[in-house]
Amino acid sequence: MNDLSEDASFFSEICSEKCGGLCCDPWWGIISFQIIKEGGLSNLNAFRTEIIKGINARAQRIVDGYVTRELQPNHLFSRPERYNVTVRDIKTGGKSLLINVMAMFAFRCRYLSEAKVCMIHPSITGGEDIRPPHCGFMGSLRVKPGEKGYCRIIHAAESRTADSNTITAAIEVEKGASIKHYTEGFPTAEMAADRVIEQLKDYGARHLNQPLPQKRQPVPGRNEPCYCGSGKKYKVCHGGNIENKI
C-alpha cells in the first residue's frame, strides 16, 4: 500500500475489531541482556539477589520509558503483571559464566479500556497523539520482522485483498504466543530469578562436571539424635568422633 493515511481506518478496524487490541492486552516489554557469574556455581544465593536486581531494573526502565507526551507526562504502566525470564544460552570464559537472558514483562496499559480500545489513540483524542513515541511504531508497515513494533497481523492484512483466513491465522499465532509466554511467566521477579538459578544448575550439571553446592547439615545438640540416623546421641556418634579427632 502506498498511501498509509488512506488505509488508516482499515488497519484501525483490523486492530479494534479483529484482534481486539491483542498487542496491548497485555503489552509485552522484551529485553535481552547478559549476566556475568564469577566462580562457577558457587554463592548462588548472592547471585540470585543480583539477578532479581537486574530484572527489576530493566522492568523499571520500561516503565520510565513509556510516558505520555503531555505537559505533565503520565506513565502507561506500573509494575509488570507477569515476569517471563529465561536463559537463552551460557558461555564459559575462564572462571566466569556469560549468561544471556531474555526477559519478557507483561504490562497492563492504564489507557486500555475494557473494550480493548486505546483511549489515547489519535482516533480517540481527535488527532492529538500523546502516546509515547514507541507506541507509534506498533503496526507500521515500514517496520520489518524482528524490528521494534513489527505486527504480524497488520502485515498479513497489508493488502485489501488479503485472504481473511491469513489474517485470522496470524491473530491465532499471536494469541497463542501471548498465552504461552504469560502462562510460563511468574507473578514476581523473585520467582523468575529462581527459574534462572535452576537453569544455571542444570547447565552446570550437564556441561561443567561441577557438583552443585550442598546444603550443610544442621548440627544437632549434644544430646539430640545424630543426623546420620544411627539412633545414638550426637555426642557419642559423629559428634563424639569429631571431638576425639580434635
C-alpha positions in Angstrom: 0.0 0.0 0.0 1.4 3.4 -0.9 -1.0 5.7 0.8 -0.9 4.8 4.5 -3.2 7.6 5.6 -5.9 6.4 3.2 -5.8 3.0 4.8 -5.6 4.1 8.4 -9.2 3.3 9.0 -8.8 -0.2 7.5 -5.9 -1.0 9.8 -7.7 0.5 12.8 -10.6 -1.9 12.1 -8.2 -4.8 12.0 -6.8 -3.8 15.4 -10.0 -3.0 17.2 -12.5 -5.4 15.7 -10.5 -8.5 14.6 -7.6 -8.9 17.0 -9.2 -6.8 19.8 -6.1 -4.8 20.8 -4.1 -8.0 21.2 -0.8 -6.2 21.2 -1.8 -4.2 24.3 -3.6 -6.9 26.3 -1.1 -7.5 27.8 1.6 -5.3 26.4 4.9 -7.2 26.3 8.2 -5.5 27.0 11.2 -7.6 25.9 14.8 -7.0 26.9 17.8 -9.2 26.2 20.8 -8.8 28.5 23.9 -10.6 29.7 24.8 -11.5 33.3 28.4 -12.5 34.3 28.7 -15.1 37.0 32.1 -15.4 38.6 33.2 -18.6 40.3 31.1 -21.1 38.6 28.2 -22.4 40.6 29.4 -21.0 44.0 27.5 -18.4 46.0 24.2 -18.9 44.1 22.1 -17.2 46.9 24.1 -14.0 46.4 23.9 -14.4 42.6 20.1 -14.8 42.9 19.9 -11.4 44.6 21.9 -9.9 41.7 19.5 -11.4 39.2 16.5 -10.0 41.0 18.0 -6.5 40.9 18.8 -6.9 37.2 15.2 -8.0 36.4 13.6 -5.2 38.4 16.0 -2.5 37.0 15.1 -3.5 33.4 11.3 -3.6 34.2 11.6 -0.2 35.7 13.5 1.1 32.6 10.4 0.1 30.5 8.0 1.8 33.0 10.1 5.0 32.9 10.3 5.0 29.1 6.6 4.7 28.4 5.1 8.1 29.4 2.6 10.2 27.6 3.7 13.3 25.6 1.8 15.8 27.8 2.9 18.9 29.8 2.5 16.6 32.8 3.5 13.2 31.5 1.8 10.1 32.8 3.1 6.5 32.9 1.4 3.9 30.7 2.4 1.1 33.1 3.0 0.4 36.7 4.8 -2.8 37.7 4.7 -5.9 35.4 1.9 -8.3 35.9 4.0 -11.2 34.7 7.7 -11.9 34.5 8.9 -14.5 31.9 12.7 -14.7 32.3 14.7 -17.5 30.7 18.3 -18.3 29.9 18.9 -18.4 26.2 22.5 -19.7 26.3 25.6 -19.8 28.6 29.2 -19.4 27.5 32.3 -20.0 29.6 35.1 -17.5 29.8 37.9 -18.7 32.1 36.3 -19.0 35.6 33.3 -16.9 34.5 29.9 -17.8 33.1 28.4 -15.5 30.5 24.7 -15.9 30.8 22.5 -14.5 28.0 19.0 -13.8 29.3 15.7 -13.0 27.6 13.3 -11.1 29.9 9.7 -10.6 28.9 7.4 -8.4 31.0 3.6 -8.4 30.7 2.2 -5.0 31.4 -1.4 -3.7 31.6 -1.8 -0.3 29.9 -3.6 2.2 32.1 -5.2 3.6 29.0 -6.7 0.4 27.5 -10.5 0.3 28.1 -12.4 -2.8 29.0 -13.5 -2.9 25.3 -9.7 -3.1 24.4 -9.7 0.3 22.9 -6.7 2.6 23.3 -8.1 5.7 25.0 -5.1 7.9 24.0 -5.0 6.8 20.3 -5.2 9.8 17.9 -8.5 8.5 16.6 -9.9 8.9 20.1 -8.2 12.1 21.1 -9.2 13.9 17.9 -5.9 13.8 16.2 -3.5 14.8 19.0 -1.1 11.9 19.6 0.0 11.9 23.2 1.2 8.3 23.1 4.9 7.5 23.8 6.9 7.5 20.6 7.3 3.7 20.9 3.6 3.2 20.5 3.6 4.9 17.1 5.9 2.1 15.8 3.4 -0.6 16.5 1.9 -2.0 13.4 3.7 0.3 11.0 4.1 -1.1 7.5 7.6 0.4 7.4 8.7 -1.9 10.3 10.3 -5.2 9.2 10.2 -8.6 11.0 12.5 -8.5 14.0 12.3 -4.7 14.3 10.6 -2.8 17.1 6.9 -2.6 16.6 6.5 -5.3 14.0 3.0 -6.6 13.9 2.4 -10.0 12.1 -1.3 -9.3 12.0 -1.0 -5.9 10.3 1.4 -7.2 7.7 -0.8 -10.2 7.0 -3.6 -7.6 6.2 -1.3 -5.4 4.2 -3.3 -5.8 1.1 -7.0 -5.1 1.0 -7.3 -8.4 -1.0 -5.6 -10.3 1.7 -7.4 -13.6 2.5 -9.3 -13.3 5.7 -8.1 -16.8 6.7 -4.5 -15.4 6.6 -5.4 -12.6 8.9 -7.2 -15.0 11.3 -4.2 -17.4 11.3 -1.9 -14.5 12.2 -4.1 -13.5 15.0 -4.3 -17.0 16.4 -0.5 -17.3 16.3 -0.1 -14.1 18.3 -2.8 -15.1 20.8 -1.1 -18.5 21.3 2.3 -16.9 21.8 1.0 -14.4 24.3 -0.9 -17.1 26.3 2.2 -19.3 26.3 4.5 -16.5 27.5 2.0 -15.4 30.1 1.4 -19.0 31.4 5.1 -19.8 31.6 5.8 -16.5 33.5 5.7 -15.7 37.2 4.0 -13.0 39.3 7.2 -11.8 40.9 10.8 -11.1 39.9 11.9 -13.4 42.8 10.2 -16.4 41.3 11.5 -15.5 37.8 15.0 -15.4 39.3 14.5 -18.9 40.8 13.9 -20.2 37.3 17.2 -18.7 36.1 19.0 -20.3 39.0 17.5 -23.7 38.2 18.5 -23.4 34.6 22.0 -22.5 35.7 22.2 -25.5 37.9 21.0 -27.8 35.1 23.6 -26.3 32.8 26.4 -26.9 35.4 25.3 -30.5 36.0 25.3 -31.3 32.2 28.3 -29.3 31.0 30.7 -28.3 33.8 31.0 -31.5 35.6 30.8 -29.4 38.7 29.0 -30.6 41.8 26.2 -28.3 43.0 26.7 -26.6 46.3 25.5 -28.8 49.1 23.4 -27.5 52.0 25.2 -28.1 55.2 23.5 -30.4 57.7 22.3 -28.5 60.8 24.4 -29.6 63.8 22.2 -31.2 66.4 22.6 -30.6 70.1 24.9 -33.0 72.0 22.1 -35.0 73.5 19.9 -35.0 70.4 19.8 -37.9 67.9 22.6 -37.9 65.4 21.8 -36.6 61.9 23.1 -39.9 60.4 20.1 -41.8 61.6 22.0 -44.2 63.8 19.7 -43.6 66.8 22.6 -42.7 69.0 23.1 -39.3 70.7 25.1 -36.9 68.6 27.8 -36.6 71.3 28.6 -40.3 71.2 28.2 -40.7 67.4 29.5 -38.2 64.8 29.8 -35.5 67.4 32.0 -37.8 69.5 34.2 -38.7 66.6 34.8 -35.1 65.8 35.7 -34.3 69.5 38.1 -37.3 69.6 39.9 -36.0 66.5 40.2 -32.6 68.0 
